[in-house]
Each structure stands twice: as C-alpha cells, then as structure tokens.
Amino acid sequence: MKLRELAHSRTGDKGNTANISVIAYEAKDYAWLERHVTAEKVAAHFADLARGPVTRYALPKLGALNFVLAGALGGGVTRSLALDAHGKSLSSAILDLEIPDRPEVLGARGVAP
C-alpha cells in the first residue's frame, strides 16, 4: 500500500536541509507507520536526492514522524537551480513510499495476513 493511504505530509526547509513530516490520519495507524516508515526506508526512497544522512524523530503524541534529510536541496534556495528549491514537493513524493498492507486491509482483500 502507498503511505498516502494512512498519512498526509508537510515539508519545510532550512538551507540545504529538508524537513518532512508524516502525520497519521488516524491515531490507530501511528504504530504501523512508526514500525514501517524508517529512516533507512526514507533514505532509500530519496537516494537520488538526499546527499547526507536521514534522521527520523518520532512524535507519538502528535501521531507523526519527522524526517530530516541533509544535503537534499541542491545547496539551498539561493544556490540551487532546482525547480523546487524549497523542497515543497517532497511531501507529495514521500507519500508514494510503499509500506506493507495492514493486516485488516489484507483480510478485506481476501488475503491471509
């Protein structure tokens, strides 16, 4: 399943660093996201973009995960020739991340979890 089925996202920037938040639509989905949306998975998803480490911060009371992608904005807004130097489109891009289906979703599709 795509991450967008369980969460929405916001993006910010500071210099050459992108900050991407993934926020569960429903509190019951947060633990699933925390388990399956790891820094390693996000780093692999953005491997062509992020030139530095990807760090994840868990915010369970908000039902959110925050990812900091170092070296992801081509030098930053004032130095980059990228069309989206602020990285705002990264919030949409992260929602294309594939995560495992939740067990109840598999059951609804007639597949054994």
N, C-alpha and C positions, 0 to 999 in steps of 0.2 A: 504494500500500500504506500501511497505517497504521504509524506509528512503533512501536507496540506489538509488531509482528511481529519487530523486530530489537533492541528495548531495553526496559529497565524504568526506573523513575524513583523519585526520593526528593525530598522538599521540606522546606525549613526556612524560618524567618522570623526577622527582626530588625527590630523596629519596623514600619515601613510597607514594608519590602523583602522580597520573596520570593526564595528561592534554590531553583532547580530543577535537579537533576542528571539527566542522561540517560545510562544506562550500557548499553553493548552487551552482549547475551547472549554473543556470541562475538567474539573478537579480530578475526577476519577482517571483521567488519561495521563496525568503528570508522571506517575511512577513508570508507566510504559515508555514515555518519552525519555525520562532520565536513564532508563536502562538501555535504550536503543539508539539514542542520539548522542553519541560520544564525541569527544574532541578528535579522536582518530578518524571517525567516520566523516566528520565535517571537514577535516583537513584533506582527506582523500577526495571528497566531493568538490572542493575548491583547489585541488592540486595545481591546476594551471594558473591560478590567480595568486594564492597566498604564498609569499616567499619566506615567511617566517613561521614561528610556532603558532598553533591554535590552542587557546586556553579556554576551558569551559568553567563557568560559575553556575552552580545550582542555586535556585531561588525558590525553594519548595512552598513557602508561604504565599508566593505570587503565582505558583504553578508555571514557573518559567525557567528557561535555561538561557544563559547569556554566553555568547562565544566572542572572543577577541581574536581577530585574525591580523597578525603583524605582517607588515610588508605587502598588504593586499590592494593598495590603491595607486599603484604606479608612481609613488613618490608623494602623493597627496594632491589636493585640489589645485594648488598653484603650480605644480610641477608636471602633472600628468597630462597626456594628450588623449586620455580615455574619454569616450563619450559620457560616461557616468563616473566622473572622478570622485564624487561623494560616496559612491557605492550603494545608493538607494535601491538599485535593482537587485542587490544581493538578498534582500528579504524575500523576494519572489523566487530567486534561484534556490535558496535553501529549502523551500517548501517542495521542491521536486525530488528531494532526498528520499530514497526508498528505505522503508523500515518494515519489519515483519508485521504481518496482519495480527491484530489482537485475537485471542482465542475465540471470543464470541463472534467476531467477524467471520472467521473461518467456519465456525459452526453454522452461521446463517447462510454461508455459501455451499453448505453440504460437504465440507472438507473436515476430516478429523484433525483436531489441533495437535 
